[in-house]
Every structure is written in C-alpha cells, then in structure tokens.
Amino acid sequence: MSALYRTLQRHAHETPALFWACVLGGVGPVFLVSANSIASYKGVRPPPPVPTSYPVPSGPRQQVSGYDDPE
C-alpha cells in the first residue's frame, strides 16, 4: 500500500496533467452510477415530460379580420 501511495505521489508531481486526467476519468463512471441514487435521496424529482403536440381547440375557428393588407 505504501508503494502505491508513493507511485501515485510521484506521478502527481512529475506528470500532473496525466495524473488528474486519469483520476477524473476514473471518477466519471462512478459518478454516472451513483448520481441518480444521490439525487433521489436528496428529493430531486424528474421534470414532467415535455408535450409533443399542441392541444387543438374543439369547434369552428373564428376568421381573423382587420389585419389584412389593403388591396
């Protein structure tokens, strides 16, 4: 365990960009798996679904007047 810590510490000092890229790359899948359970534990609810159509009123439509161009 001590050798692993020393190796990680050496890589963090010698190649910090590569070290942090690997750390963030390893944390990503863990976050993907745990994010939904953490959100539901905190009480976050998913938003309602977005409507896919517009409700059309029933009955005849009234003709619009007064907005036409003069002829």
C-alpha positions as CSV (number, residue, x, y, z in Angstrom):
1,M,0.0,0.0,0.0
2,S,2.9,2.3,0.7
3,A,4.4,1.7,-2.7
4,L,1.1,2.5,-4.4
5,Y,0.9,5.8,-2.5
6,R,4.5,6.7,-3.4
7,T,3.9,5.8,-7.0
8,L,0.8,8.0,-7.2
9,Q,2.5,10.8,-5.4
10,R,5.5,10.6,-7.8
11,H,3.2,10.7,-10.9
12,A,1.2,13.6,-9.4
13,H,4.4,15.6,-9.2
14,E,6.1,14.6,-12.4
15,T,3.1,14.4,-14.8
16,P,0.2,16.3,-13.1
17,A,-1.9,16.6,-16.3
18,L,-1.8,12.9,-17.0
19,F,-2.4,12.0,-13.3
20,W,-5.5,14.2,-13.0
21,A,-6.8,13.1,-16.3
22,C,-6.7,9.5,-15.0
23,V,-8.3,10.5,-11.7
24,L,-11.2,12.3,-13.4
25,G,-11.6,9.5,-15.9
26,G,-11.9,7.0,-13.1
27,V,-14.4,9.1,-11.1
28,G,-16.7,9.6,-14.2
29,P,-18.1,6.1,-14.3
30,V,-18.6,6.1,-10.5
31,F,-20.5,9.3,-10.7
32,L,-22.6,8.0,-13.5
33,V,-23.7,5.0,-11.4
34,S,-24.3,7.0,-8.2
35,A,-25.7,10.3,-9.4
36,N,-29.3,9.1,-9.8
37,S,-29.4,7.4,-6.3
38,I,-27.9,10.5,-4.7
39,A,-30.4,12.8,-6.4
40,S,-33.3,10.6,-5.4
41,Y,-32.0,10.5,-1.8
42,K,-31.9,14.3,-1.8
43,G,-35.5,14.5,-3.0
44,V,-34.9,15.7,-6.6
45,R,-37.8,14.7,-8.8
46,P,-37.5,14.4,-12.6
47,P,-39.3,17.1,-14.5
48,P,-42.7,16.4,-16.2
49,P,-42.4,15.2,-19.8
50,V,-42.3,17.9,-22.5
51,P,-45.5,18.0,-24.5
52,T,-45.1,16.7,-28.0
53,S,-48.3,18.2,-29.5
54,Y,-50.3,21.4,-29.1
55,P,-53.9,20.9,-27.9
56,V,-56.3,21.9,-30.8
57,P,-59.5,23.6,-29.6
58,S,-62.7,21.9,-30.4
59,G,-65.3,23.7,-32.6
60,P,-65.1,26.0,-35.5
61,R,-62.3,28.6,-35.6
62,Q,-63.2,32.3,-36.0
63,Q,-61.8,34.1,-39.0
64,V,-59.4,36.9,-38.1
65,S,-60.3,40.3,-39.7
66,G,-58.8,43.7,-39.7
67,Y,-55.2,42.7,-40.1
68,D,-55.0,42.3,-43.9
69,D,-53.0,44.5,-46.2
70,P,-55.0,47.0,-48.2
71,E,-55.5,46.0,-51.8
